Amino acid sequence: MNKNNFMCMALCLLGLISTTHAEVPSDKTIISWITNLQDSNANPQQAIQIDHTEKVKLISGEEAYLSGVNFENAGRNFWGGYVLTRPKLKQARILGEFGGQTNNFKVHSTIYKGKPIHLIEIESAGSGQGAIESSKSLIYFNQWSAKRIADVQESSYAGRYSQKLEAEDCQTGVDHSGYLNVMSYSPFVIKTTVQGNACNDKPQGYTVNSTILQIIIPEIK
């Protein structure tokens, strides 16, 4: 093989690799690609800061990117959110149904009917009148749609103020937490809830419940 043929094959291979694996778009590019800025809680609407970005696969296998974002100058319950970016389309969208006071997510890799897939554990949260309410949702993406598989709720409340204690009475408070444990090689998720009052006396006074939920993805036959 002569030098020119070798160089041609190398360039073709490089081109194939670059088209197969989309590069991570820059923060500026992600924001410029957003098609639903009307759903932004930032003021002005373009004042969105990308906190962290991870590669995710849509259920079709298309490579995309999920970002946890901060909405600048937003209200207390609306500063956090998420943006899904699809470099193939050069488009991005704000996921209006998640976020609030958080922009945390985890990407879980598992196998469903012999196909490797990504499931995303995504958070929502809000607070008011001394209580914090949050949730974790296990989802996958079908095109732009976030399809829910499981949800677990969490809440925290220090308790009612006691004149006798001159502080919140933890016995009247709430400390509920939840976990979603995705099985790596089987189509199940373990949902666990831990519920009790706000007193720091675990495990006394707490109840733990676990449920095995089957993962069902109709798009994969």
C-alpha positions, 0 to 999 in steps of 0.5 A: 500500500503506497503512502497516499492510499494509507493516508486516504484510509486513515482520513476516511476512518477518522471521518467515520469515527467523528460522525459516529461519536458526537462531540460534547457541545459547548455550553454556549452551543447548548444554550444557542440550540434551545428551542423552547426558551419560553420554558426558561425560569431565568431572567432574561430567559437566555441567562442559563448556566450549565452546571454539568453535562453527561452523555446519555443514549435515547431509547433508539440508541441516538447519542445525546447529552443531559445537562443540569442547569441553573436559571439565573435570577429565578425564584427560590423554587425555580432556579434548577432544571435540565436541558436535553441536547441532541447534536444530531438535530442541533437542537436542545430543549428544557425539561420543564417537568423536573428541577425546581431547587435541584439539578442533580441526575445520575445515568444508570447503564443496564440491559433490557431484552439484551439491549444496553440502555441508559436509564436516568435518575432525575430529581425535583425539589421545592420548599415552603412553610418550613418543609422540603419536598423532593422526588427522584424519578427513573426515566428514559428518553424516547426522542424528546419525551421523558418516560417514567419508570418509577418515582420515589418521594422524599420530605423533610420538616423539622417539626412544630415549634415547642414553647417548652423546648424553645425549639422545633419538636422533632417528634412532630417533624418528618424525615422521609428519604427514598432510593431507586436501585437499578439492577445492572443486568436485569429489568428490575429496580428496587424502590426503598423508602425510609420514613420517620420523625425528625429526631436524630435517633435512627434506626429507632422510630423508622420504618423501611420498605422495599419493593421490586418494580419491573422495568417495562419499555414498550418501545423495545419489543 
